[in-house]
Amino acid sequence: MRIGIVGGTGREGRGLAIRWARAGHTVSVGSRDAARAKEAAALLSQDAGVTIHGGDNAAIVSDAEVVLLSVPYGAHEATLQGLTTALAGKTLIDITVPLAPPKVREVSLPPGKSAALEAQAILGAGTRVVATLHHVSSVHLADLAHVVDCDVLVCGDDVPAREAVMGLVKDLGLRPIDAGPLKNAIALEALTPVLLYINKKYASPQGSGIRITGI
Ligand SMILES: NC(=O)c1ccc[n+]([C@@H]2O[C@H](COP(=O)([O-])OP(=O)(O)OC[C@H]3O[C@@H](n4cnc5c(N)ncnc54)[C@H](OP(=O)(O)O)[C@@H]3O)[C@@H](O)[C@H]2O)c1
């Protein structure tokens, strides 16, 4: 698949880009600044022995079949507003956790109850929003030798899109779990501050994860 990562110059986007490129996908990292994206893409390509492309966010969205949004919650609405037309007819993977610094270890529901529900409201029914990867630390993703010991919950209202994203999660080397409709993103996003609390409480430098049992 042709995957575009908006904000792919950041912590979470870099590990995702490398892992998907290694799995055989055509990956582009996006930035507000095309030069920064090209520089990041060249470095990632060199480090991981793969070819990753770079461009400004609008350009990489236009070229992609599937787009992953990887910007901080504070930039979520404005970034989507600028990409609404380019995202029409595509699947958007939203990994945003609506943290409210400095209290990042406490659940904070945004006005629309979840970032993914807000994304769907901004983009309209013409874009299939799928929410996932809220519980996978960027430290784990960036370490290619590391087997990531956690499950990945995936939710979205469009069932074929949800299933396609589950396939992409598998391609990252992770186990996807179907977590139902997009409304369930409220719970998925809200769990991350709890994991951040657990990381501190139990001194987990690389980040805790979740595992679903009994299935
Ligand atoms: N880090 C994790 O472990 C983790 C885990 C699960 C989910 N997430 C979620 O993944 C998303 C990205 O996290 P991250 O840690 O990768 O974030 P990050 O490194 O802080 O930022 C990612 C990218 O977002 C862009 N960006 C920053 N501020 C922006 C703004 N005001 N407007 C537009 N773009 C902006 C930047 O790209 P340019 O400057 O190049 O445009 C930056 O490289 C967040 O929503 C987070 O909740 C993160």
Ligand as a Chemical Component Dictionary entry (heavy atoms), coordinates in Angstrom:
data_LIG
# 
_chem_comp.id                   LIG 
_chem_comp.type                 NON-POLYMER 
_chem_comp.pdbx_formal_charge   0 
_chem_comp.three_letter_code    LIG 
# 
loop_
_chem_comp_atom.comp_id 
_chem_comp_atom.atom_id 
_chem_comp_atom.alt_atom_id 
_chem_comp_atom.type_symbol 
_chem_comp_atom.charge 
_chem_comp_atom.model_Cartn_x 
_chem_comp_atom.model_Cartn_y 
_chem_comp_atom.model_Cartn_z 
_chem_comp_atom.pdbx_ordinal 
LIG N1  N1  N 0  5.126  9.031  21.197 1  
LIG C1  C1  C 0  4.445  7.942  21.547 2  
LIG O1  O1  O 0  4.973  7.017  22.191 3  
LIG C2  C2  C 0  2.979  7.812  21.135 4  
LIG C3  C3  C 0  2.308  6.606  21.368 5  
LIG C4  C4  C 0  0.979  6.474  20.952 6  
LIG C5  C5  C 0  0.330  7.539  20.330 7  
LIG N2  N2  N 1  1.002  8.707  20.127 8  
LIG C6  C6  C 0  0.302  9.820  19.474 9  
LIG O2  O2  O 0  0.956  10.043 18.236 10 
LIG C7  C7  C 0  0.925  11.414 17.895 11 
LIG C8  C8  C 0  2.335  11.866 17.586 12 
LIG O3  O3  O 0  3.138  11.685 18.733 13 
LIG P1  P1  P 0  4.703  11.988 18.688 14 
LIG O4  O4  O 0  5.232  11.613 20.004 15 
LIG O5  O5  O -1 5.289  11.418 17.444 16 
LIG O6  O6  O 0  4.647  13.590 18.551 17 
LIG P2  P2  P 0  5.827  14.611 18.214 18 
LIG O7  O7  O 0  7.085  13.885 17.927 19 
LIG O8  O8  O 0  5.811  15.645 19.300 20 
LIG O9  O9  O 0  5.250  15.358 16.913 21 
LIG C9  C9  C 0  5.048  14.675 15.694 22 
LIG C10 C10 C 0  5.103  15.655 14.567 23 
LIG O10 O10 O 0  3.992  16.531 14.611 24 
LIG C11 C11 C 0  4.316  17.724 13.912 25 
LIG N3  N3  N 0  3.827  18.865 14.666 26 
LIG C12 C12 C 0  4.232  19.279 15.893 27 
LIG N4  N4  N 0  3.560  20.382 16.259 28 
LIG C13 C13 C 0  2.727  20.674 15.230 29 
LIG C14 C14 C 0  1.791  21.720 15.011 30 
LIG N5  N5  N 0  1.554  22.678 15.910 31 
LIG N6  N6  N 0  1.104  21.714 13.834 32 
LIG C15 C15 C 0  1.317  20.735 12.909 33 
LIG N7  N7  N 0  2.212  19.731 13.062 34 
LIG C16 C16 C 0  2.898  19.700 14.218 35 
LIG C17 C17 C 0  5.841  17.788 13.798 36 
LIG O11 O11 O 0  6.201  17.648 12.446 37 
LIG P3  P3  P 0  6.794  18.861 11.579 38 
LIG O12 O12 O 0  7.378  19.866 12.539 39 
LIG O13 O13 O 0  7.846  18.208 10.751 40 
LIG O14 O14 O 0  5.625  19.374 10.810 41 
LIG C18 C18 C 0  6.299  16.594 14.611 42 
LIG O15 O15 O 0  7.461  15.983 14.086 43 
LIG C19 C19 C 0  0.304  12.154 19.093 44 
LIG O16 O16 O 0  -1.028 12.468 18.826 45 
LIG C20 C20 C 0  0.405  11.141 20.228 46 
LIG O17 O17 O 0  -0.642 11.280 21.165 47 
LIG C21 C21 C 0  2.313  8.862  20.500 48 
# 
loop_
_chem_comp_bond.comp_id 
_chem_comp_bond.atom_id_1 
_chem_comp_bond.atom_id_2 
_chem_comp_bond.value_order 
_chem_comp_bond.pdbx_ordinal 
LIG N1  C1  SING 1  
LIG C1  O1  DOUB 2  
LIG C1  C2  SING 3  
LIG C2  C3  SING 4  
LIG C2  C21 DOUB 5  
LIG C3  C4  DOUB 6  
LIG C4  C5  SING 7  
LIG C5  N2  DOUB 8  
LIG N2  C6  SING 9  
LIG N2  C21 SING 10 
LIG C6  O2  SING 11 
LIG C6  C20 SING 12 
LIG O2  C7  SING 13 
LIG C7  C8  SING 14 
LIG C7  C19 SING 15 
LIG C8  O3  SING 16 
LIG O3  P1  SING 17 
LIG P1  O4  DOUB 18 
LIG P1  O5  SING 19 
LIG P1  O6  SING 20 
LIG O6  P2  SING 21 
LIG P2  O7  DOUB 22 
LIG P2  O8  SING 23 
LIG P2  O9  SING 24 
LIG O9  C9  SING 25 
LIG C9  C10 SING 26 
LIG C10 O10 SING 27 
LIG C10 C18 SING 28 
LIG O10 C11 SING 29 
LIG C11 N3  SING 30 
LIG C11 C17 SING 31 
LIG N3  C12 SING 32 
LIG N3  C16 SING 33 
LIG C12 N4  DOUB 34 
LIG N4  C13 SING 35 
LIG C13 C14 SING 36 
LIG C13 C16 DOUB 37 
LIG C14 N5  SING 38 
LIG C14 N6  DOUB 39 
LIG N6  C15 SING 40 
LIG C15 N7  DOUB 41 
LIG N7  C16 SING 42 
LIG C17 O11 SING 43 
LIG C17 C18 SING 44 
LIG O11 P3  SING 45 
LIG P3  O12 DOUB 46 
LIG P3  O13 SING 47 
LIG P3  O14 SING 48 
LIG C18 O15 SING 49 
LIG C19 O16 SING 50 
LIG C19 C20 SING 51 
LIG C20 O17 SING 52 
# 
